[in-house]
Amino acid sequence: MLDVAAPAPPATAVLKDTAPEPTTAHILRGLRLAVVAITLAVLCGLSLPMLLVHMDLYQPAWVQIAAFTAFVLIACGFGALAWLEITPGRWRWPLAVVVFLISIAATAAVPAPHLIGQAHWSFGPLGWLAVLLTLDLGARPLAALLVTHYVVTLVQLAVAGQTDRATLVGMAVQTVIVWGFQLAVGHAATLMRRIAVDAARVAEQEEKLRTDEAVAERLHAEQRLRYTALATTTAPLLAGLATGALNPEDERVRRSCALEAARMRRLFAEGDDVPDPLVHQLQACIDLVERNGITVSLAVRGERPVLSRRVRRALTEPVLAVLVATTRSARVTVAGWPDRVSVSVVSDMAPAELPTVECPGVATTTMEAEGRVWVEVTWRA
């Protein structure tokens, strides 16, 4: 019978990932910040002087000032997103529409004879904003935005009547020069993203290998500890039975066999991954005793700290000896506090010698009255 008042916190050890996982966003962060710096350098170092020199040509001039300010603010916004390793997400396309509308307005305010020249300062910076918009998507979306920008500019040239051969050749040369840098950055981002994926895959495989090796070493160490525990107690008993040095009809021998059987059940239970190892190991031993017709009830009270295997063995060892010596019934109680844990048993056990527990912080108390024995094992932090 099991009476549980509050479960103990999980005591199973978890292997933590100690190696940082390389992600695409983290690897592309430096490139995104570099593109933001290039965009601001182009705006402030090239476009702003051209804007100020040709301020008297624009009709009206405030449109150019507003467009320039908007481009700077958008570039700074991309810088903040890059610093926080955040991508534009679903807002990139509405923002792309806004950028194109700003460029169209700025181009419309440039007099027709100056559309291909330094007065048309907004032609190059829009391409760098397009790079920022599509840096995590690859070169194809970037090329699509640049082609759209080129087509829109051609339409505006046609509307302004500037479709002569010299103008178109000048625009083509300017486009090739600017696009060469911008497409190169977009292609570099694609390559870096592939490298990031490969790096993440390799890191995952290496971490899995390290985890498998750690688990294998841990399992091997646990097996050696179990074998050592059996070799010091169970092996001599079996050897004595095999050689005839021990008489199986002797009550003390049978009791020793029952105690070793309970210890083996506890050892097997120690390998289980359960939320409450202490109660699980006690329950495994109680099940073995109950098969012999003994009635055992188990009560669990309070929240307990995580206990090491050595402490759990020290808490259960005297209780196992009492249970195997019980003649009719026993009651086991597990009580927990933040700084201590106690395991007690009340039994009508036959006279028997209890094992000595040697573990720091563990004390055993024994009382006998009216044919019943009360044993309490307490651990204090």
NUPA-197213 format. One record per residue (C-alpha): x negated, y, z. Coordinates in steps of 0.001 Angstrom, whole numbers, plus 500000, padded with zeros to 6 digits. Layout:
BEGIN
<atom><u>X</u><v>Y</v><w>Z</w></atom>
...
//
This chain:
BEGIN
<atom><u>500000</u><v>500000</v><w>500000</w></atom>
<atom><u>498536</u><v>503362</v><w>498972</w></atom>
<atom><u>499567</u><v>506664</v><w>500541</w></atom>
<atom><u>497955</u><v>509602</v><w>498748</w></atom>
<atom><u>498418</u><v>513140</v><w>500049</w></atom>
<atom><u>495949</u><v>515061</v><w>497887</w></atom>
<atom><u>493547</u><v>513853</v><w>495233</w></atom>
<atom><u>489867</u><v>514547</v><w>495526</w></atom>
<atom><u>488144</u><v>516592</v><w>492842</w></atom>
<atom><u>486532</u><v>514649</v><w>490025</w></atom>
<atom><u>483083</u><v>513360</v><w>490892</w></atom>
<atom><u>481960</u><v>512082</v><w>487531</w></atom>
<atom><u>478941</u><v>513772</v><w>486098</w></atom>
<atom><u>479290</u><v>515474</v><w>482748</w></atom>
<atom><u>476368</u><v>515921</v><w>480411</w></atom>
<atom><u>476281</u><v>519584</v><w>479491</w></atom>
<atom><u>475174</u><v>520977</v><w>476218</w></atom>
<atom><u>472021</u><v>522903</v><w>476945</w></atom>
<atom><u>471107</u><v>523818</v><w>473367</w></atom>
<atom><u>472812</u><v>526889</v><w>471848</w></atom>
<atom><u>474972</u><v>526030</v><w>468887</w></atom>
<atom><u>474021</u><v>528014</v><w>465792</w></atom>
<atom><u>477109</u><v>529508</v><w>464191</w></atom>
<atom><u>477622</u><v>531219</v><w>460871</w></atom>
<atom><u>478841</u><v>534397</v><w>462549</w></atom>
<atom><u>475750</u><v>534569</v><w>464761</w></atom>
<atom><u>473306</u><v>534004</v><w>461902</w></atom>
<atom><u>475073</u><v>536510</v><w>459625</w></atom>
<atom><u>475202</u><v>539136</v><w>462369</w></atom>
<atom><u>471761</u><v>540499</v><w>461517</w></atom>
<atom><u>472546</u><v>540679</v><w>457810</w></atom>
<atom><u>475867</u><v>542425</v><w>458475</w></atom>
<atom><u>474170</u><v>545010</v><w>460676</w></atom>
<atom><u>471520</u><v>545522</v><w>457986</w></atom>
<atom><u>474198</u><v>546141</v><w>455339</w></atom>
<atom><u>475909</u><v>548616</v><w>457683</w></atom>
<atom><u>472587</u><v>550427</v><w>458060</w></atom>
<atom><u>472101</u><v>550468</v><w>454269</w></atom>
<atom><u>475630</u><v>551805</v><w>453753</w></atom>
<atom><u>475152</u><v>554603</v><w>456280</w></atom>
<atom><u>471725</u><v>555395</v><w>454797</w></atom>
<atom><u>473245</u><v>555634</v><w>451303</w></atom>
<atom><u>476096</u><v>557799</v><w>452584</w></atom>
<atom><u>473991</u><v>560150</v><w>454703</w></atom>
<atom><u>470734</u><v>560091</v><w>452732</w></atom>
<atom><u>472009</u><v>560096</v><w>449140</w></atom>
<atom><u>475732</u><v>560830</v><w>448937</w></atom>
<atom><u>475869</u><v>563659</v><w>451481</w></atom>
<atom><u>473203</u><v>565820</v><w>449779</w></atom>
<atom><u>474919</u><v>565318</v><w>446396</w></atom>
<atom><u>478262</u><v>566210</v><w>447985</w></atom>
<atom><u>476915</u><v>569408</v><w>449536</w></atom>
<atom><u>475092</u><v>570509</v><w>446385</w></atom>
<atom><u>478183</u><v>570128</v><w>444199</w></atom>
<atom><u>480742</u><v>571355</v><w>446737</w></atom>
<atom><u>481762</u><v>574273</v><w>444503</w></atom>
<atom><u>482681</u><v>571905</v><w>441637</w></atom>
<atom><u>485297</u><v>569836</v><w>443466</w></atom>
<atom><u>488973</u><v>570580</v><w>443065</w></atom>
<atom><u>489841</u><v>570606</v><w>445928</w></atom>
<atom><u>486706</u><v>570264</v><w>448082</w></atom>
<atom><u>488480</u><v>569056</v><w>451236</w></atom>
<atom><u>489322</u><v>565765</v><w>449486</w></atom>
<atom><u>485626</u><v>564998</v><w>449104</w></atom>
<atom><u>484937</u><v>565882</v><w>452753</w></atom>
<atom><u>487817</u><v>563685</v><w>453915</w></atom>
<atom><u>486696</u><v>560809</v><w>451676</w></atom>
<atom><u>483116</u><v>561035</v><w>452912</w></atom>
<atom><u>484261</u><v>561116</v><w>456551</w></atom>
<atom><u>486525</u><v>558117</v><w>455978</w></atom>
<atom><u>483694</u><v>556106</v><w>454380</w></atom>
<atom><u>481403</u><v>556878</v><w>457331</w></atom>
<atom><u>484055</u><v>555891</v><w>459860</w></atom>
<atom><u>484783</u><v>552637</v><w>458002</w></atom>
<atom><u>481070</u><v>551782</v><w>457884</w></atom>
<atom><u>480735</u><v>552494</v><w>461629</w></atom>
<atom><u>483772</u><v>550308</v><w>462264</w></atom>
<atom><u>482094</u><v>547468</v><w>460395</w></atom>
<atom><u>478997</u><v>548055</v><w>462524</w></atom>
<atom><u>481046</u><v>547634</v><w>465709</w></atom>
<atom><u>482620</u><v>544438</v><w>464363</w></atom>
<atom><u>479196</u><v>543107</v><w>463388</w></atom>
<atom><u>477780</u><v>543850</v><w>466834</w></atom>
<atom><u>480658</u><v>541933</v><w>468423</w></atom>
<atom><u>480324</u><v>539138</v><w>465824</w></atom>
<atom><u>483905</u><v>539665</v><w>464609</w></atom>
<atom><u>484915</u><v>539268</v><w>460980</w></atom>
<atom><u>487565</u><v>541519</v><w>459353</w></atom>
<atom><u>489890</u><v>538526</v><w>458983</w></atom>
<atom><u>493253</u><v>539146</v><w>457381</w></atom>
<atom><u>492801</u><v>542921</v><w>457608</w></atom>
<atom><u>490018</u><v>542952</v><w>454993</w></atom>
<atom><u>492380</u><v>543167</v><w>452007</w></atom>
<atom><u>494581</u><v>546019</v><w>453310</w></atom>
<atom><u>491362</u><v>547800</v><w>454224</w></atom>
<atom><u>490036</u><v>547146</v><w>450706</w></atom>
<atom><u>493156</u><v>548816</v><w>449290</w></atom>
<atom><u>492558</u><v>551823</v><w>451556</w></atom>
<atom><u>488922</u><v>552053</v><w>450414</w></atom>
<atom><u>489975</u><v>551974</v><w>446747</w></atom>
<atom><u>492623</u><v>554652</v><w>447306</w></atom>
<atom><u>490013</u><v>556874</v><w>448970</w></atom>
<atom><u>487634</u><v>556321</v><w>446050</w></atom>
<atom><u>490348</u><v>557067</v><w>443505</w></atom>
<atom><u>491212</u><v>560314</v><w>445303</w></atom>
<atom><u>487545</u><v>561339</v><w>445503</w></atom>
<atom><u>486979</u><v>560520</v><w>441812</w></atom>
<atom><u>490106</u><v>562453</v><w>440800</w></atom>
<atom><u>488745</u><v>565554</v><w>442527</w></atom>
<atom><u>485545</u><v>565488</v><w>440419</w></atom>
<atom><u>485703</u><v>567585</v><w>437216</w></atom>
<atom><u>485762</u><v>565452</v><w>434055</w></atom>
<atom><u>482326</u><v>566471</v><w>432713</w></atom>
<atom><u>480702</u><v>565430</v><w>436018</w></atom>
<atom><u>482302</u><v>562007</v><w>436482</w></atom>
<atom><u>479077</u><v>560280</v><w>435465</w></atom>
<atom><u>476396</u><v>562040</v><w>437449</w></atom>
<atom><u>475361</u><v>563112</v><w>440893</w></atom>
<atom><u>478622</u><v>564914</v><w>441555</w></atom>
<atom><u>480398</u><v>561523</v><w>441548</w></atom>
<atom><u>478836</u><v>560526</v><w>444882</w></atom>
<atom><u>481524</u><v>557945</v><w>445864</w></atom>
<atom><u>480755</u><v>555426</v><w>443083</w></atom>
<atom><u>477828</u><v>553679</v><w>444825</w></atom>
<atom><u>478988</u><v>553704</v><w>448478</w></atom>
<atom><u>482230</u><v>551914</v><w>447610</w></atom>
<atom><u>480212</u><v>548936</v><w>446390</w></atom>
<atom><u>478424</u><v>548693</v><w>449746</w></atom>
<atom><u>481753</u><v>548836</v><w>451568</w></atom>
<atom><u>482885</u><v>546004</v><w>449299</w></atom>
<atom><u>479815</u><v>544044</v><w>450412</w></atom>
<atom><u>480845</u><v>544539</v><w>454049</w></atom>
<atom><u>484398</u><v>543465</v><w>453273</w></atom>
<atom><u>483343</u><v>540178</v><w>451646</w></atom>
<atom><u>480049</u><v>539352</v><w>453363</w></atom>
<atom><u>481486</u><v>536215</v><w>455000</w></atom>
<atom><u>483343</u><v>535075</v><w>451860</w></atom>
<atom><u>480571</u><v>534751</v><w>449314</w></atom>
<atom><u>479523</u><v>536396</v><w>446051</w></atom>
<atom><u>482682</u><v>535704</v><w>444023</w></atom>
<atom><u>485092</u><v>537886</v><w>446072</w></atom>
<atom><u>482429</u><v>540598</v><w>446076</w></atom>
<atom><u>482091</u><v>540384</v><w>442285</w></atom>
<atom><u>485893</u><v>540585</v><w>441981</w></atom>
<atom><u>485990</u><v>543807</v><w>444030</w></atom>
<atom><u>483095</u><v>545336</v><w>442082</w></atom>
<atom><u>484739</u><v>544512</v><w>438741</w></atom>
<atom><u>487999</u><v>546021</v><w>440013</w></atom>
<atom><u>486090</u><v>549133</v><w>441045</w></atom>
<atom><u>484493</u><v>549325</v><w>437599</w></atom>
<atom><u>487848</u><v>548901</v><w>435813</w></atom>
<atom><u>489553</u><v>551531</v><w>437991</w></atom>
<atom><u>486717</u><v>553958</v><w>437291</w></atom>
<atom><u>487002</u><v>553267</v><w>433550</w></atom>
<atom><u>490713</u><v>554003</v><w>433691</w></atom>
<atom><u>490031</u><v>557292</v><w>435448</w></atom>
<atom><u>487420</u><v>558136</v><w>432809</w></atom>
<atom><u>489944</u><v>557388</v><w>430069</w></atom>
<atom><u>492559</u><v>559551</v><w>431758</w></atom>
<atom><u>490015</u><v>562375</v><w>431995</w></atom>
<atom><u>489081</u><v>561905</v><w>428323</w></atom>
<atom><u>485474</u><v>560947</v><w>429097</w></atom>
<atom><u>485156</u><v>557829</v><w>426937</w></atom>
<atom><u>482372</u><v>558926</v><w>424634</w></atom>
<atom><u>479439</u><v>556613</v><w>424035</w></atom>
<atom><u>476951</u><v>558538</v><w>426145</w></atom>
<atom><u>479279</u><v>558547</v><w>429150</w></atom>
<atom><u>480013</u><v>554825</v><w>428899</w></atom>
<atom><u>476329</u><v>553947</v><w>428499</w></atom>
<atom><u>475442</u><v>556097</v><w>431490</w></atom>
<atom><u>478109</u><v>554423</v><w>433577</w></atom>
<atom><u>476934</u><v>550949</v><w>432494</w></atom>
<atom><u>473327</u><v>551747</v><w>433459</w></atom>
<atom><u>474406</u><v>553132</v><w>436817</w></atom>
<atom><u>476600</u><v>550091</v><w>437432</w></atom>
<atom><u>473825</u><v>547592</v><w>436637</w></atom>
<atom><u>471396</u><v>549348</v><w>438970</w></atom>
<atom><u>473834</u><v>549510</v><w>441884</w></atom>
<atom><u>475376</u><v>546084</v><w>441365</w></atom>
<atom><u>471955</u><v>544430</v><w>441251</w></atom>
<atom><u>471330</u><v>545242</v><w>444915</w></atom>
<atom><u>474890</u><v>544611</v><w>446085</w></atom>
<atom><u>475306</u><v>541237</v><w>444356</w></atom>
<atom><u>471872</u><v>540185</v><w>445625</w></atom>
<atom><u>473020</u><v>540846</v><w>449191</w></atom>
<atom><u>476257</u><v>538936</v><w>448594</w></atom>
<atom><u>474339</u><v>535966</v><w>447200</w></atom>
<atom><u>471925</u><v>536091</v><w>450164</w></atom>
<atom><u>474897</u><v>535951</v><w>452521</w></atom>
<atom><u>476150</u><v>532838</v><w>450722</w></atom>
<atom><u>472764</u><v>531158</v><w>451070</w></atom>
<atom><u>472516</u><v>532099</v><w>454741</w></atom>
<atom><u>475974</u><v>530715</v><w>455407</w></atom>
<atom><u>474935</u><v>527396</v><w>453851</w></atom>
<atom><u>471775</u><v>527424</v><w>455950</w></atom>
<atom><u>473881</u><v>528105</v><w>459037</w></atom>
<atom><u>476146</u><v>525155</v><w>458305</w></atom>
<atom><u>473145</u><v>522872</v><w>457768</w></atom>
<atom><u>471491</u><v>524165</v><w>460945</w></atom>
<atom><u>474658</u><v>523560</v><w>462957</w></atom>
<atom><u>474930</u><v>520018</v><w>461567</w></atom>
<atom><u>471302</u><v>519230</v><w>462398</w></atom>
<atom><u>471653</u><v>520722</v><w>465886</w></atom>
<atom><u>474788</u><v>518667</v><w>466480</w></atom>
<atom><u>473043</u><v>515481</v><w>465398</w></atom>
<atom><u>470019</u><v>516229</v><w>467594</w></atom>
<atom><u>472248</u><v>516996</v><w>470568</w></atom>
<atom><u>474198</u><v>513779</v><w>470015</w></atom>
<atom><u>470923</u><v>511861</v><w>469932</w></atom>
<atom><u>469759</u><v>513496</v><w>473152</w></atom>
<atom><u>473100</u><v>512767</v><w>474788</w></atom>
<atom><u>473008</u><v>509116</v><w>473708</w></atom>
<atom><u>469477</u><v>508762</v><w>475064</w></atom>
<atom><u>470458</u><v>510392</v><w>478368</w></atom>
<atom><u>473497</u><v>508134</v><w>478698</w></atom>
<atom><u>471417</u><v>505052</v><w>477901</w></atom>
<atom><u>468783</u><v>506014</v><w>480488</w></atom>
<atom><u>471474</u><v>506683</v><w>483059</w></atom>
<atom><u>473203</u><v>503367</v><w>482430</w></atom>
<atom><u>469873</u><v>501548</v><w>482629</w></atom>
<atom><u>469055</u><v>503245</v><w>485940</w></atom>
<atom><u>472494</u><v>502345</v><w>487320</w></atom>
<atom><u>472057</u><v>498723</v><w>486271</w></atom>
<atom><u>468665</u><v>498562</v><w>487987</w></atom>
<atom><u>470161</u><v>500042</v><w>491170</w></atom>
<atom><u>472970</u><v>497491</v><w>491111</w></atom>
<atom><u>470545</u><v>494633</v><w>490574</w></atom>
<atom><u>468375</u><v>495895</v><w>493447</w></atom>
<atom><u>471395</u><v>496059</v><w>495748</w></atom>
<atom><u>472439</u><v>492514</v><w>494820</w></atom>
<atom><u>468898</u><v>491179</v><w>495089</w></atom>
<atom><u>468560</u><v>492283</v><w>498719</w></atom>
<atom><u>471858</u><v>490832</v><w>499981</w></atom>
<atom><u>473687</u><v>488588</v><w>497536</w></atom>
<atom><u>470687</u><v>486735</v><w>496099</w></atom>
<atom><u>469411</u><v>485413</v><w>499497</w></atom>
<atom><u>472919</u><v>484251</v><w>500375</w></atom>
<atom><u>473305</u><v>482375</v><w>497096</w></atom>
<atom><u>469826</u><v>480905</v><w>497477</w></atom>
<atom><u>470688</u><v>479663</v><w>500949</w></atom>
<atom><u>473885</u><v>478034</v><w>499711</w></atom>
<atom><u>472058</u><v>476451</v><w>496779</w></atom>
<atom><u>469287</u><v>474954</v><w>498933</w></atom>
<atom><u>471604</u><v>473860</v><w>501711</w></atom>
<atom><u>470005</u><v>476143</v><w>504250</w></atom>
<atom><u>473411</u><v>477751</v><w>504820</w></atom>
<atom><u>476505</u><v>475745</v><w>505667</w></atom>
<atom><u>479613</u><v>476869</v><w>503751</w></atom>
<atom><u>481787</u><v>475563</v><w>506614</w></atom>
<atom><u>480182</u><v>478018</v><w>509017</w></atom>
<atom><u>482546</u><v>480923</v><w>509748</w></atom>
<atom><u>479705</u><v>483415</v><w>509702</w></atom>
<atom><u>478555</u><v>482161</v><w>506286</w></atom>
<atom><u>482081</u><v>482402</v><w>504865</w></atom>
<atom><u>482371</u><v>485905</v><w>506269</w></atom>
<atom><u>479042</u><v>486844</v><w>504686</w></atom>
<atom><u>480265</u><v>485471</v><w>501358</w></atom>
<atom><u>483461</u><v>487517</v><w>501625</w></atom>
<atom><u>481430</u><v>490625</v><w>502471</w></atom>
<atom><u>479115</u><v>490099</v><w>499494</w></atom>
<atom><u>482114</u><v>489574</v><w>497229</w></atom>
<atom><u>483545</u><v>492890</v><w>498441</w></atom>
<atom><u>480203</u><v>494581</v><w>497847</w></atom>
<atom><u>480096</u><v>493235</v><w>494306</w></atom>
<atom><u>483603</u><v>494555</v><w>493674</w></atom>
<atom><u>482421</u><v>497923</v><w>494953</w></atom>
<atom><u>479402</u><v>497821</v><w>492648</w></atom>
<atom><u>481612</u><v>497053</v><w>489668</w></atom>
<atom><u>483981</u><v>499865</v><w>490640</w></atom>
<atom><u>481073</u><v>502334</v><w>490840</w></atom>
<atom><u>480685</u><v>502118</v><w>487076</w></atom>
<atom><u>484271</u><v>503235</v><w>486408</w></atom>
<atom><u>484937</u><v>506801</v><w>485289</w></atom>
<atom><u>487754</u><v>507821</v><w>487659</w></atom>
<atom><u>488816</u><v>511095</v><w>489315</w></atom>
<atom><u>488337</u><v>509747</v><w>492871</w></atom>
<atom><u>485447</u><v>507240</v><w>493078</w></atom>
<atom><u>485646</u><v>506795</v><w>496864</w></atom>
<atom><u>489299</u><v>505754</v><w>496918</w></atom>
<atom><u>488830</u><v>503705</v><w>493742</w></atom>
<atom><u>486012</u><v>501669</v><w>495288</w></atom>
<atom><u>487932</u><v>501163</v><w>498521</w></atom>
<atom><u>490993</u><v>500032</v><w>496588</w></atom>
<atom><u>488905</u><v>497493</v><w>494645</w></atom>
<atom><u>487674</u><v>495961</v><w>497910</w></atom>
<atom><u>491162</u><v>496040</v><w>499431</w></atom>
<atom><u>492533</u><v>494152</v><w>496428</w></atom>
<atom><u>489982</u><v>491406</v><w>497036</w></atom>
<atom><u>490905</u><v>491143</v><w>500726</w></atom>
<atom><u>494631</u><v>491094</v><w>499991</w></atom>
<atom><u>494139</u><v>488023</v><w>497796</w></atom>
<atom><u>493335</u><v>486141</v><w>500993</w></atom>
<atom><u>496740</u><v>486999</v><w>502469</w></atom>
<atom><u>495603</u><v>490032</v><w>504479</w></atom>
<atom><u>497926</u><v>493038</v><w>504552</w></atom>
<atom><u>496038</u><v>496292</v><w>504102</w></atom>
<atom><u>497495</u><v>499794</v><w>503863</w></atom>
<atom><u>495527</u><v>502768</v><w>502568</w></atom>
<atom><u>496271</u><v>506410</v><w>503426</w></atom>
<atom><u>494489</u><v>509360</v><w>501837</w></atom>
<atom><u>494602</u><v>512843</v><w>503372</w></atom>
<atom><u>493019</u><v>516175</v><w>502522</w></atom>
<atom><u>490733</u><v>517475</v><w>499796</w></atom>
<atom><u>487218</u><v>516108</v><w>499766</w></atom>
<atom><u>483963</u><v>517442</v><w>498308</w></atom>
<atom><u>482091</u><v>515512</v><w>495643</w></atom>
<atom><u>480103</u><v>512696</v><w>497279</w></atom>
<atom><u>476974</u><v>511007</v><w>496035</w></atom>
<atom><u>476857</u><v>507258</v><w>495483</w></atom>
<atom><u>474660</u><v>506788</v><w>498543</w></atom>
<atom><u>477137</u><v>508615</v><w>500783</w></atom>
<atom><u>480082</u><v>506648</v><w>499353</w></atom>
<atom><u>478305</u><v>503371</v><w>500066</w></atom>
<atom><u>477480</u><v>504473</v><w>503599</w></atom>
<atom><u>481118</u><v>505444</v><w>504220</w></atom>
<atom><u>482509</u><v>502160</v><w>502922</w></atom>
<atom><u>479938</u><v>499658</v><w>504208</w></atom>
<atom><u>481290</u><v>499284</v><w>507815</w></atom>
<atom><u>484845</u><v>499355</v><w>506497</w></atom>
<atom><u>484117</u><v>496419</v><w>504173</w></atom>
<atom><u>482690</u><v>494413</v><w>507086</w></atom>
<atom><u>485845</u><v>495067</v><w>509117</w></atom>
<atom><u>488186</u><v>494179</v><w>506263</w></atom>
<atom><u>486559</u><v>490821</v><w>505500</w></atom>
<atom><u>486752</u><v>489929</v><w>509203</w></atom>
<atom><u>490437</u><v>490918</v><w>509472</w></atom>
<atom><u>492780</u><v>488046</v><w>510353</w></atom>
<atom><u>496237</u><v>489494</v><w>509601</w></atom>
<atom><u>496464</u><v>493248</v><w>508848</w></atom>
<atom><u>494431</u><v>496437</v><w>508676</w></atom>
<atom><u>494992</u><v>500103</v><w>507983</w></atom>
<atom><u>492413</u><v>502248</v><w>506160</w></atom>
<atom><u>492535</u><v>506045</v><w>506289</w></atom>
<atom><u>490501</u><v>508446</v><w>504169</w></atom>
<atom><u>490504</u><v>512028</v><w>505461</w></atom>
<atom><u>488814</u><v>514981</v><w>503853</w></atom>
<atom><u>487806</u><v>518517</v><w>504763</w></atom>
<atom><u>485689</u><v>521034</v><w>502874</w></atom>
<atom><u>482576</u><v>520121</v><w>504880</w></atom>
<atom><u>483148</u><v>516494</v><w>505936</w></atom>
<atom><u>484783</u><v>513202</v><w>504988</w></atom>
<atom><u>485796</u><v>510330</v><w>507234</w></atom>
<atom><u>486845</u><v>506766</v><w>506446</w></atom>
<atom><u>488438</u><v>504843</v><w>509323</w></atom>
<atom><u>489957</u><v>501392</v><w>509679</w></atom>
<atom><u>492121</u><v>499797</v><w>512363</w></atom>
<atom><u>492081</u><v>496004</v><w>512269</w></atom>
<atom><u>492743</u><v>492859</v><w>514263</w></atom>
<atom><u>489373</u><v>491569</v><w>513147</w></atom>
<atom><u>487642</u><v>488644</v><w>514684</w></atom>
<atom><u>484463</u><v>489390</v><w>516640</w></atom>
<atom><u>481740</u><v>490252</v><w>514124</w></atom>
<atom><u>478615</u><v>492319</v><w>513881</w></atom>
<atom><u>478991</u><v>495502</v><w>511872</w></atom>
<atom><u>476218</u><v>496567</v><w>509483</w></atom>
<atom><u>474028</u><v>499514</v><w>510419</w></atom>
<atom><u>474367</u><v>502555</v><w>508189</w></atom>
<atom><u>471290</u><v>504632</v><w>507493</w></atom>
<atom><u>472228</u><v>507769</v><w>505595</w></atom>
<atom><u>471619</u><v>511432</v><w>506484</w></atom>
<atom><u>474772</u><v>513070</v><w>507836</w></atom>
<atom><u>476673</u><v>509786</v><w>508337</w></atom>
<atom><u>477738</u><v>508615</v><w>511805</w></atom>
<atom><u>479738</u><v>505554</v><w>512867</w></atom>
<atom><u>482120</u><v>505335</v><w>515834</w></atom>
<atom><u>483572</u><v>502036</v><w>517093</w></atom>
<atom><u>486280</u><v>501377</v><w>519690</w></atom>
<atom><u>487995</u><v>498141</v><w>520814</w></atom>
<atom><u>491279</u><v>497894</v><w>522711</w></atom>
<atom><u>494021</u><v>495255</v><w>523083</w></atom>
<atom><u>492584</u><v>492959</v><w>520460</w></atom>
<atom><u>492225</u><v>495622</v><w>517794</w></atom>
<atom><u>489128</u><v>497401</v><w>516517</w></atom>
<atom><u>488933</u><v>500982</v><w>515323</w></atom>
<atom><u>485919</u><v>501992</v><w>513256</w></atom>
<atom><u>485374</u><v>505493</v><w>511842</w></atom>
<atom><u>482546</u><v>506508</v><w>509540</w></atom>
<atom><u>482075</u><v>510270</v><w>509134</w></atom>
<atom><u>479885</u><v>512239</v><w>506769</w></atom>
<atom><u>479132</u><v>515908</v><w>507412</w></atom>
<atom><u>477584</u><v>518246</v><w>504882</w></atom>
//
